[in-house]
Amino acid sequence: MKNKSKELDVDFIGGQNKPLTKEEQLSISVFIKQLKEKQGKSDKRKSKVSEKQPT
């Protein structure tokens, strides 16, 4: 019987022995905020389109 293994999609930033620098932390934080803003804008567009369509 063959075992199924799950392949994980993981990105490593830095090493285990070295913590992130302040610049790296800030750049990651900015990137995540931008993603959330984009997702929020697309959610608003979807809700406006669904409101306009009569059922």
PDBQT receptor file of N, H, CA, C and O in Angstrom, charges set to zero:
ATOM      1  N   MET A   1       0.847  -1.169   0.000  1.00  0.00    +0.000 N 
ATOM      2  CA  MET A   1       0.000   0.000   0.000  1.00  0.00    +0.000 C 
ATOM      3  C   MET A   1       0.898   1.240   0.000  1.00  0.00    +0.000 C 
ATOM      4  O   MET A   1       1.849   1.336   0.776  1.00  0.00    +0.000 OA
ATOM      5  N   LYS A   2       0.578   2.177  -0.879  1.00  0.00    +0.000 N 
ATOM      6  H   LYS A   2      -0.194   2.099  -1.509  1.00  0.00    +0.000 HD
ATOM      7  CA  LYS A   2       1.402   3.365  -1.015  1.00  0.00    +0.000 C 
ATOM      8  C   LYS A   2       0.866   4.491  -0.113  1.00  0.00    +0.000 C 
ATOM      9  O   LYS A   2      -0.328   4.792  -0.116  1.00  0.00    +0.000 OA
ATOM     10  N   ASN A   3       1.765   5.094   0.648  1.00  0.00    +0.000 N 
ATOM     11  H   ASN A   3       2.735   4.850   0.651  1.00  0.00    +0.000 HD
ATOM     12  CA  ASN A   3       1.362   6.210   1.498  1.00  0.00    +0.000 C 
ATOM     13  C   ASN A   3       1.296   7.486   0.674  1.00  0.00    +0.000 C 
ATOM     14  O   ASN A   3       2.181   7.753  -0.138  1.00  0.00    +0.000 OA
ATOM     15  N   LYS A   4       0.259   8.265   0.880  1.00  0.00    +0.000 N 
ATOM     16  H   LYS A   4      -0.461   8.048   1.540  1.00  0.00    +0.000 HD
ATOM     17  CA  LYS A   4       0.156   9.556   0.211  1.00  0.00    +0.000 C 
ATOM     18  C   LYS A   4       0.803  10.595   1.109  1.00  0.00    +0.000 C 
ATOM     19  O   LYS A   4       0.488  10.693   2.295  1.00  0.00    +0.000 OA
ATOM     20  N   SER A   5       1.700  11.357   0.539  1.00  0.00    +0.000 N 
ATOM     21  H   SER A   5       1.956  11.277  -0.424  1.00  0.00    +0.000 HD
ATOM     22  CA  SER A   5       2.333  12.408   1.324  1.00  0.00    +0.000 C 
ATOM     23  C   SER A   5       1.881  13.752   0.784  1.00  0.00    +0.000 C 
ATOM     24  O   SER A   5       1.740  13.938  -0.425  1.00  0.00    +0.000 OA
ATOM     25  N   LYS A   6       1.658  14.673   1.684  1.00  0.00    +0.000 N 
ATOM     26  H   LYS A   6       1.772  14.522   2.666  1.00  0.00    +0.000 HD
ATOM     27  CA  LYS A   6       1.238  16.009   1.296  1.00  0.00    +0.000 C 
ATOM     28  C   LYS A   6       2.481  16.856   1.061  1.00  0.00    +0.000 C 
ATOM     29  O   LYS A   6       3.388  16.899   1.892  1.00  0.00    +0.000 OA
ATOM     30  N   GLU A   7       2.504  17.522  -0.075  1.00  0.00    +0.000 N 
ATOM     31  H   GLU A   7       1.767  17.487  -0.750  1.00  0.00    +0.000 HD
ATOM     32  CA  GLU A   7       3.613  18.393  -0.387  1.00  0.00    +0.000 C 
ATOM     33  C   GLU A   7       3.274  19.782   0.122  1.00  0.00    +0.000 C 
ATOM     34  O   GLU A   7       2.239  20.347  -0.232  1.00  0.00    +0.000 OA
ATOM     35  N   LEU A   8       4.138  20.324   0.945  1.00  0.00    +0.000 N 
ATOM     36  H   LEU A   8       4.979  19.866   1.233  1.00  0.00    +0.000 HD
ATOM     37  CA  LEU A   8       3.899  21.634   1.515  1.00  0.00    +0.000 C 
ATOM     38  C   LEU A   8       4.550  22.710   0.668  1.00  0.00    +0.000 C 
ATOM     39  O   LEU A   8       5.681  22.553   0.206  1.00  0.00    +0.000 OA
ATOM     40  N   ASP A   9       3.835  23.799   0.468  1.00  0.00    +0.000 N 
ATOM     41  H   ASP A   9       2.917  23.926   0.843  1.00  0.00    +0.000 HD
ATOM     42  CA  ASP A   9       4.353  24.935  -0.275  1.00  0.00    +0.000 C 
ATOM     43  C   ASP A   9       4.817  25.957   0.762  1.00  0.00    +0.000 C 
ATOM     44  O   ASP A   9       4.025  26.771   1.237  1.00  0.00    +0.000 OA
ATOM     45  N   VAL A  10       6.089  25.910   1.103  1.00  0.00    +0.000 N 
ATOM     46  H   VAL A  10       6.732  25.249   0.717  1.00  0.00    +0.000 HD
ATOM     47  CA  VAL A  10       6.627  26.748   2.174  1.00  0.00    +0.000 C 
ATOM     48  C   VAL A  10       7.801  27.551   1.649  1.00  0.00    +0.000 C 
ATOM     49  O   VAL A  10       8.676  27.024   0.961  1.00  0.00    +0.000 OA
ATOM     50  N   ASP A  11       7.808  28.817   1.980  1.00  0.00    +0.000 N 
ATOM     51  H   ASP A  11       7.098  29.244   2.538  1.00  0.00    +0.000 HD
ATOM     52  CA  ASP A  11       8.941  29.673   1.648  1.00  0.00    +0.000 C 
ATOM     53  C   ASP A  11       9.718  29.960   2.918  1.00  0.00    +0.000 C 
ATOM     54  O   ASP A  11       9.129  30.261   3.956  1.00  0.00    +0.000 OA
ATOM     55  N   PHE A  12      11.019  29.870   2.843  1.00  0.00    +0.000 N 
ATOM     56  H   PHE A  12      11.498  29.626   2.000  1.00  0.00    +0.000 HD
ATOM     57  CA  PHE A  12      11.866  30.168   3.984  1.00  0.00    +0.000 C 
ATOM     58  C   PHE A  12      12.517  31.524   3.774  1.00  0.00    +0.000 C 
ATOM     59  O   PHE A  12      13.088  31.790   2.717  1.00  0.00    +0.000 OA
ATOM     60  N   ILE A  13      12.431  32.372   4.773  1.00  0.00    +0.000 N 
ATOM     61  H   ILE A  13      11.967  32.156   5.632  1.00  0.00    +0.000 HD
ATOM     62  CA  ILE A  13      13.074  33.673   4.730  1.00  0.00    +0.000 C 
ATOM     63  C   ILE A  13      14.142  33.669   5.803  1.00  0.00    +0.000 C 
ATOM     64  O   ILE A  13      13.834  33.556   6.989  1.00  0.00    +0.000 OA
ATOM     65  N   GLY A  14      15.374  33.789   5.403  1.00  0.00    +0.000 N 
ATOM     66  H   GLY A  14      15.624  33.881   4.439  1.00  0.00    +0.000 HD
ATOM     67  CA  GLY A  14      16.461  33.774   6.366  1.00  0.00    +0.000 C 
ATOM     68  C   GLY A  14      16.734  32.364   6.847  1.00  0.00    +0.000 C 
ATOM     69  O   GLY A  14      16.219  31.395   6.290  1.00  0.00    +0.000 OA
ATOM     70  N   GLY A  15      17.528  32.258   7.861  1.00  0.00    +0.000 N 
ATOM     71  H   GLY A  15      17.947  33.046   8.313  1.00  0.00    +0.000 HD
ATOM     72  CA  GLY A  15      17.857  30.965   8.421  1.00  0.00    +0.000 C 
ATOM     73  C   GLY A  15      17.229  30.802   9.794  1.00  0.00    +0.000 C 
ATOM     74  O   GLY A  15      16.640  31.740  10.331  1.00  0.00    +0.000 OA
ATOM     75  N   GLN A  16      17.355  29.632  10.349  1.00  0.00    +0.000 N 
ATOM     76  H   GLN A  16      17.834  28.870   9.913  1.00  0.00    +0.000 HD
ATOM     77  CA  GLN A  16      16.795  29.388  11.669  1.00  0.00    +0.000 C 
ATOM     78  C   GLN A  16      17.627  30.061  12.751  1.00  0.00    +0.000 C 
ATOM     79  O   GLN A  16      17.107  30.397  13.814  1.00  0.00    +0.000 OA
ATOM     80  N   ASN A  17      18.904  30.257  12.490  1.00  0.00    +0.000 N 
ATOM     81  H   ASN A  17      19.326  29.983  11.626  1.00  0.00    +0.000 HD
ATOM     82  CA  ASN A  17      19.782  30.834  13.502  1.00  0.00    +0.000 C 
ATOM     83  C   ASN A  17      19.820  32.355  13.463  1.00  0.00    +0.000 C 
ATOM     84  O   ASN A  17      20.245  32.988  14.429  1.00  0.00    +0.000 OA
ATOM     85  N   LYS A  18      19.378  32.948  12.352  1.00  0.00    +0.000 N 
ATOM     86  H   LYS A  18      19.032  32.433  11.568  1.00  0.00    +0.000 HD
ATOM     87  CA  LYS A  18      19.414  34.398  12.210  1.00  0.00    +0.000 C 
ATOM     88  C   LYS A  18      17.991  34.953  12.178  1.00  0.00    +0.000 C 
ATOM     89  O   LYS A  18      17.215  34.576  11.300  1.00  0.00    +0.000 OA
ATOM     90  N   PRO A  19      17.628  35.831  13.101  1.00  0.00    +0.000 N 
ATOM     91  CA  PRO A  19      16.298  36.447  13.043  1.00  0.00    +0.000 C 
ATOM     92  C   PRO A  19      16.222  37.458  11.894  1.00  0.00    +0.000 C 
ATOM     93  O   PRO A  19      17.246  37.884  11.360  1.00  0.00    +0.000 OA
ATOM     94  N   LEU A  20      15.004  37.834  11.526  1.00  0.00    +0.000 N 
ATOM     95  H   LEU A  20      14.171  37.488  11.960  1.00  0.00    +0.000 HD
ATOM     96  CA  LEU A  20      14.814  38.815  10.469  1.00  0.00    +0.000 C 
ATOM     97  C   LEU A  20      15.312  40.186  10.925  1.00  0.00    +0.000 C 
ATOM     98  O   LEU A  20      15.223  40.535  12.102  1.00  0.00    +0.000 OA
ATOM     99  N   THR A  21      15.829  40.943   9.983  1.00  0.00    +0.000 N 
ATOM    100  H   THR A  21      15.901  40.659   9.027  1.00  0.00    +0.000 HD
ATOM    101  CA  THR A  21      16.233  42.307  10.305  1.00  0.00    +0.000 C 
ATOM    102  C   THR A  21      14.997  43.201  10.321  1.00  0.00    +0.000 C 
ATOM    103  O   THR A  21      13.931  42.796   9.857  1.00  0.00    +0.000 OA
ATOM    104  N   LYS A  22      15.132  44.399  10.845  1.00  0.00    +0.000 N 
ATOM    105  H   LYS A  22      15.998  44.728  11.222  1.00  0.00    +0.000 HD
ATOM    106  CA  LYS A  22      14.007  45.344  10.884  1.00  0.00    +0.000 C 
ATOM    107  C   LYS A  22      13.532  45.683   9.476  1.00  0.00    +0.000 C 
ATOM    108  O   LYS A  22      12.331  45.809   9.239  1.00  0.00    +0.000 OA
ATOM    109  N   GLU A  23      14.467  45.830   8.543  1.00  0.00    +0.000 N 
ATOM    110  H   GLU A  23      15.443  45.728   8.736  1.00  0.00    +0.000 HD
ATOM    111  CA  GLU A  23      14.103  46.136   7.156  1.00  0.00    +0.000 C 
ATOM    112  C   GLU A  23      13.284  45.005   6.543  1.00  0.00    +0.000 C 
ATOM    113  O   GLU A  23      12.293  45.256   5.857  1.00  0.00    +0.000 OA
ATOM    114  N   GLU A  24      13.689  43.774   6.785  1.00  0.00    +0.000 N 
ATOM    115  H   GLU A  24      14.493  43.570   7.342  1.00  0.00    +0.000 HD
ATOM    116  CA  GLU A  24      12.954  42.626   6.256  1.00  0.00    +0.000 C 
ATOM    117  C   GLU A  24      11.560  42.545   6.879  1.00  0.00    +0.000 C 
ATOM    118  O   GLU A  24      10.587  42.269   6.176  1.00  0.00    +0.000 OA
ATOM    119  N   GLN A  25      11.454  42.776   8.169  1.00  0.00    +0.000 N 
ATOM    120  H   GLN A  25      12.244  43.000   8.740  1.00  0.00    +0.000 HD
ATOM    121  CA  GLN A  25      10.152  42.749   8.835  1.00  0.00    +0.000 C 
ATOM    122  C   GLN A  25       9.235  43.816   8.262  1.00  0.00    +0.000 C 
ATOM    123  O   GLN A  25       8.057  43.562   8.011  1.00  0.00    +0.000 OA
ATOM    124  N   LEU A  26       9.778  45.008   8.056  1.00  0.00    +0.000 N 
ATOM    125  H   LEU A  26      10.735  45.214   8.260  1.00  0.00    +0.000 HD
ATOM    126  CA  LEU A  26       8.986  46.106   7.520  1.00  0.00    +0.000 C 
ATOM    127  C   LEU A  26       8.527  45.816   6.095  1.00  0.00    +0.000 C 
ATOM    128  O   LEU A  26       7.370  46.065   5.755  1.00  0.00    +0.000 OA
ATOM    129  N   SER A  27       9.417  45.297   5.265  1.00  0.00    +0.000 N 
ATOM    130  H   SER A  27      10.357  45.095   5.542  1.00  0.00    +0.000 HD
ATOM    131  CA  SER A  27       9.044  45.011   3.877  1.00  0.00    +0.000 C 
ATOM    132  C   SER A  27       7.975  43.920   3.807  1.00  0.00    +0.000 C 
ATOM    133  O   SER A  27       7.073  43.995   2.973  1.00  0.00    +0.000 OA
ATOM    134  N   ILE A  28       8.063  42.933   4.649  1.00  0.00    +0.000 N 
ATOM    135  H   ILE A  28       8.795  42.872   5.327  1.00  0.00    +0.000 HD
ATOM    136  CA  ILE A  28       7.046  41.876   4.679  1.00  0.00    +0.000 C 
ATOM    137  C   ILE A  28       5.712  42.446   5.148  1.00  0.00    +0.000 C 
ATOM    138  O   ILE A  28       4.662  42.117   4.597  1.00  0.00    +0.000 OA
ATOM    139  N   SER A  29       5.755  43.293   6.155  1.00  0.00    +0.000 N 
ATOM    140  H   SER A  29       6.609  43.561   6.603  1.00  0.00    +0.000 HD
ATOM    141  CA  SER A  29       4.544  43.908   6.683  1.00  0.00    +0.000 C 
ATOM    142  C   SER A  29       3.852  44.762   5.621  1.00  0.00    +0.000 C 
ATOM    143  O   SER A  29       2.633  44.694   5.463  1.00  0.00    +0.000 OA
ATOM    144  N   VAL A  30       4.624  45.558   4.901  1.00  0.00    +0.000 N 
ATOM    145  H   VAL A  30       5.614  45.614   5.029  1.00  0.00    +0.000 HD
ATOM    146  CA  VAL A  30       4.071  46.406   3.842  1.00  0.00    +0.000 C 
ATOM    147  C   VAL A  30       3.447  45.541   2.746  1.00  0.00    +0.000 C 
ATOM    148  O   VAL A  30       2.363  45.846   2.249  1.00  0.00    +0.000 OA
ATOM    149  N   PHE A  31       4.119  44.487   2.382  1.00  0.00    +0.000 N 
ATOM    150  H   PHE A  31       4.999  44.239   2.785  1.00  0.00    +0.000 HD
ATOM    151  CA  PHE A  31       3.616  43.590   1.330  1.00  0.00    +0.000 C 
ATOM    152  C   PHE A  31       2.275  42.972   1.738  1.00  0.00    +0.000 C 
ATOM    153  O   PHE A  31       1.349  42.908   0.930  1.00  0.00    +0.000 OA
ATOM    154  N   ILE A  32       2.175  42.522   2.978  1.00  0.00    +0.000 N 
ATOM    155  H   ILE A  32       2.928  42.574   3.634  1.00  0.00    +0.000 HD
ATOM    156  CA  ILE A  32       0.929  41.901   3.460  1.00  0.00    +0.000 C 
ATOM    157  C   ILE A  32      -0.202  42.928   3.500  1.00  0.00    +0.000 C 
ATOM    158  O   ILE A  32      -1.337  42.607   3.147  1.00  0.00    +0.000 OA
ATOM    159  N   LYS A  33       0.092  44.150   3.925  1.00  0.00    +0.000 N 
ATOM    160  H   LYS A  33       1.014  44.410   4.212  1.00  0.00    +0.000 HD
ATOM    161  CA  LYS A  33      -0.930  45.199   3.940  1.00  0.00    +0.000 C 
ATOM    162  C   LYS A  33      -1.437  45.480   2.541  1.00  0.00    +0.000 C 
ATOM    163  O   LYS A  33      -2.638  45.663   2.347  1.00  0.00    +0.000 OA
ATOM    164  N   GLN A  34      -0.533  45.518   1.549  1.00  0.00    +0.000 N 
ATOM    165  H   GLN A  34       0.443  45.369   1.707  1.00  0.00    +0.000 HD
ATOM    166  CA  GLN A  34      -0.939  45.768   0.170  1.00  0.00    +0.000 C 
ATOM    167  C   GLN A  34      -1.834  44.644  -0.345  1.00  0.00    +0.000 C 
ATOM    168  O   GLN A  34      -2.809  44.904  -1.051  1.00  0.00    +0.000 OA
ATOM    169  N   LEU A  35      -1.517  43.411  -0.003  1.00  0.00    +0.000 N 
ATOM    170  H   LEU A  35      -0.725  43.200   0.570  1.00  0.00    +0.000 HD
ATOM    171  CA  LEU A  35      -2.359  42.292  -0.420  1.00  0.00    +0.000 C 
ATOM    172  C   LEU A  35      -3.755  42.401   0.177  1.00  0.00    +0.000 C 
ATOM    173  O   LEU A  35      -4.748  42.164  -0.511  1.00  0.00    +0.000 OA
ATOM    174  N   LYS A  36      -3.832  42.757   1.449  1.00  0.00    +0.000 N 
ATOM    175  H   LYS A  36      -3.025  42.950   2.007  1.00  0.00    +0.000 HD
ATOM    176  CA  LYS A  36      -5.129  42.893   2.108  1.00  0.00    +0.000 C 
ATOM    177  C   LYS A  36      -5.949  44.014   1.485  1.00  0.00    +0.000 C 
ATOM    178  O   LYS A  36      -7.162  43.877   1.326  1.00  0.00    +0.000 OA
ATOM    179  N   GLU A  37      -5.298  45.131   1.129  1.00  0.00    +0.000 N 
ATOM    180  H   GLU A  37      -4.312  45.242   1.258  1.00  0.00    +0.000 HD
ATOM    181  CA  GLU A  37      -6.004  46.225   0.482  1.00  0.00    +0.000 C 
ATOM    182  C   GLU A  37      -6.555  45.793  -0.874  1.00  0.00    +0.000 C 
ATOM    183  O   GLU A  37      -7.694  46.114  -1.213  1.00  0.00    +0.000 OA
ATOM    184  N   LYS A  38      -5.750  45.063  -1.650  1.00  0.00    +0.000 N 
ATOM    185  H   LYS A  38      -4.825  44.802  -1.375  1.00  0.00    +0.000 HD
ATOM    186  CA  LYS A  38      -6.209  44.581  -2.951  1.00  0.00    +0.000 C 
ATOM    187  C   LYS A  38      -7.399  43.641  -2.795  1.00  0.00    +0.000 C 
ATOM    188  O   LYS A  38      -8.359  43.716  -3.563  1.00  0.00    +0.000 OA
ATOM    189  N   GLN A  39      -7.337  42.762  -1.808  1.00  0.00    +0.000 N 
ATOM    190  H   GLN A  39      -6.558  42.701  -1.184  1.00  0.00    +0.000 HD
ATOM    191  CA  GLN A  39      -8.430  41.825  -1.583  1.00  0.00    +0.000 C 
ATOM    192  C   GLN A  39      -9.692  42.568  -1.146  1.00  0.00    +0.000 C 
ATOM    193  O   GLN A  39     -10.797  42.211  -1.556  1.00  0.00    +0.000 OA
ATOM    194  N   GLY A  40      -9.532  43.587  -0.325  1.00  0.00    +0.000 N 
ATOM    195  H   GLY A  40      -8.635  43.876   0.008  1.00  0.00    +0.000 HD
ATOM    196  CA  GLY A  40     -10.670  44.378   0.121  1.00  0.00    +0.000 C 
ATOM    197  C   GLY A  40     -11.334  45.106  -1.026  1.00  0.00    +0.000 C 
ATOM    198  O   GLY A  40     -12.561  45.165  -1.098  1.00  0.00    +0.000 OA
ATOM    199  N   LYS A  41     -10.534  45.662  -1.926  1.00  0.00    +0.000 N 
ATOM    200  H   LYS A  41      -9.537  45.614  -1.867  1.00  0.00    +0.000 HD
ATOM    201  CA  LYS A  41     -11.076  46.367  -3.082  1.00  0.00    +0.000 C 
ATOM    202  C   LYS A  41     -11.825  45.414  -3.995  1.00  0.00    +0.000 C 
ATOM    203  O   LYS A  41     -12.895  45.760  -4.497  1.00  0.00    +0.000 OA
ATOM    204  N   SER A  42     -11.293  44.228  -4.220  1.00  0.00    +0.000 N 
ATOM    205  H   SER A  42     -10.424  43.947  -3.812  1.00  0.00    +0.000 HD
ATOM    206  CA  SER A  42     -11.966  43.284  -5.110  1.00  0.00    +0.000 C 
ATOM    207  C   SER A  42     -13.250  42.771  -4.471  1.00  0.00    +0.000 C 
ATOM    208  O   SER A  42     -14.219  42.496  -5.179  1.00  0.00    +0.000 OA
ATOM    209  N   ASP A  43     -13.277  42.636  -3.147  1.00  0.00    +0.000 N 
ATOM    210  H   ASP A  43     -12.490  42.859  -2.572  1.00  0.00    +0.000 HD
ATOM    211  CA  ASP A  43     -14.500  42.211  -2.461  1.00  0.00    +0.000 C 
ATOM    212  C   ASP A  43     -15.578  43.274  -2.590  1.00  0.00    +0.000 C 
ATOM    213  O   ASP A  43     -16.749  42.944  -2.774  1.00  0.00    +0.000 OA
ATOM    214  N   LYS A  44     -15.199  44.556  -2.495  1.00  0.00    +0.000 N 
ATOM    215  H   LYS A  44     -14.247  44.824  -2.345  1.00  0.00    +0.000 HD
ATOM    216  CA  LYS A  44     -16.165  45.636  -2.632  1.00  0.00    +0.000 C 
ATOM    217  C   LYS A  44     -16.753  45.647  -4.032  1.00  0.00    +0.000 C 
ATOM    218  O   LYS A  44     -17.956  45.849  -4.200  1.00  0.00    +0.000 OA
ATOM    219  N   ARG A  45     -15.913  45.431  -5.040  1.00  0.00    +0.000 N 
ATOM    220  H   ARG A  45     -14.936  45.266  -4.904  1.00  0.00    +0.000 HD
ATOM    221  CA  ARG A  45     -16.400  45.410  -6.421  1.00  0.00    +0.000 C 
ATOM    222  C   ARG A  45     -17.393  44.281  -6.620  1.00  0.00    +0.000 C 
ATOM    223  O   ARG A  45     -18.426  44.468  -7.264  1.00  0.00    +0.000 OA
ATOM    224  N   LYS A  46     -17.097  43.125  -6.079  1.00  0.00    +0.000 N 
ATOM    225  H   LYS A  46     -16.258  42.973  -5.556  1.00  0.00    +0.000 HD
ATOM    226  CA  LYS A  46     -17.994  41.982  -6.231  1.00  0.00    +0.000 C 
ATOM    227  C   LYS A  46     -19.335  42.251  -5.571  1.00  0.00    +0.000 C 
ATOM    228  O   LYS A  46     -20.377  41.905  -6.129  1.00  0.00    +0.000 OA
ATOM    229  N   SER A  47     -19.327  42.862  -4.390  1.00  0.00    +0.000 N 
ATOM    230  H   SER A  47     -18.481  43.143  -3.937  1.00  0.00    +0.000 HD
ATOM    231  CA  SER A  47     -20.580  43.113  -3.688  1.00  0.00    +0.000 C 
ATOM    232  C   SER A  47     -21.399  44.169  -4.417  1.00  0.00    +0.000 C 
ATOM    233  O   SER A  47     -22.626  44.067  -4.444  1.00  0.00    +0.000 OA
ATOM    234  N   LYS A  48     -20.757  45.195  -5.017  1.00  0.00    +0.000 N 
ATOM    235  H   LYS A  48     -19.761  45.278  -4.994  1.00  0.00    +0.000 HD
ATOM    236  CA  LYS A  48     -21.486  46.215  -5.758  1.00  0.00    +0.000 C 
ATOM    237  C   LYS A  48     -22.117  45.619  -7.013  1.00  0.00    +0.000 C 
ATOM    238  O   LYS A  48     -23.243  45.970  -7.367  1.00  0.00    +0.000 OA
ATOM    239  N   VAL A  49     -21.415  44.740  -7.673  1.00  0.00    +0.000 N 
ATOM    240  H   VAL A  49     -20.500  44.454  -7.386  1.00  0.00    +0.000 HD
ATOM    241  CA  VAL A  49     -21.957  44.112  -8.892  1.00  0.00    +0.000 C 
ATOM    242  C   VAL A  49     -23.147  43.244  -8.535  1.00  0.00    +0.000 C 
ATOM    243  O   VAL A  49     -24.146  43.245  -9.255  1.00  0.00    +0.000 OA
ATOM    244  N   SER A  50     -23.064  42.512  -7.453  1.00  0.00    +0.000 N 
ATOM    245  H   SER A  50     -22.253  42.512  -6.868  1.00  0.00    +0.000 HD
ATOM    246  CA  SER A  50     -24.166  41.634  -7.072  1.00  0.00    +0.000 C 
ATOM    247  C   SER A  50     -25.374  42.443  -6.613  1.00  0.00    +0.000 C 
ATOM    248  O   SER A  50     -26.500  41.967  -6.761  1.00  0.00    +0.000 OA
ATOM    249  N   GLU A  51     -25.194  43.649  -6.058  1.00  0.00    +0.000 N 
ATOM    250  H   GLU A  51     -24.279  44.036  -5.937  1.00  0.00    +0.000 HD
ATOM    251  CA  GLU A  51     -26.310  44.488  -5.658  1.00  0.00    +0.000 C 
ATOM    252  C   GLU A  51     -27.037  45.036  -6.855  1.00  0.00    +0.000 C 
ATOM    253  O   GLU A  51     -28.257  45.195  -6.809  1.00  0.00    +0.000 OA
ATOM    254  N   LYS A  52     -26.327  45.334  -7.936  1.00  0.00    +0.000 N 
ATOM    255  H   LYS A  52     -25.336  45.205  -7.974  1.00  0.00    +0.000 HD
ATOM    256  CA  LYS A  52     -26.923  45.922  -9.124  1.00  0.00    +0.000 C 
ATOM    257  C   LYS A  52     -27.753  44.934  -9.917  1.00  0.00    +0.000 C 
ATOM    258  O   LYS A  52     -28.696  45.333 -10.600  1.00  0.00    +0.000 OA
ATOM    259  N   GLN A  53     -27.427  43.664  -9.843  1.00  0.00    +0.000 N 
ATOM    260  H   GLN A  53     -26.661  43.340  -9.288  1.00  0.00    +0.000 HD
ATOM    261  CA  GLN A  53     -28.137  42.654 -10.612  1.00  0.00    +0.000 C 
ATOM    262  C   GLN A  53     -29.442  42.287  -9.926  1.00  0.00    +0.000 C 
ATOM    263  O   GLN A  53     -29.427  41.798  -8.796  1.00  0.00    +0.000 OA
ATOM    264  N   PRO A  54     -30.581  42.516 -10.594  1.00  0.00    +0.000 N 
ATOM    265  CA  PRO A  54     -31.869  42.145  -9.999  1.00  0.00    +0.000 C 
ATOM    266  C   PRO A  54     -32.054  40.626 -10.029  1.00  0.00    +0.000 C 
ATOM    267  O   PRO A  54     -31.604  39.952 -10.956  1.00  0.00    +0.000 OA
ATOM    268  N   THR A  55     -32.708  40.115  -9.026  1.00  0.00    +0.000 N 
ATOM    269  H   THR A  55     -33.073  40.663  -8.274  1.00  0.00    +0.000 HD
ATOM    270  CA  THR A  55     -32.937  38.664  -8.980  1.00  0.00    +0.000 C 
ATOM    271  C   THR A  55     -34.383  38.347  -9.200  1.00  0.00    +0.000 C 
ATOM    272  O   THR A  55     -34.766  37.177  -9.195  1.00  0.00    +0.000 OA
TER     273      THR A  55
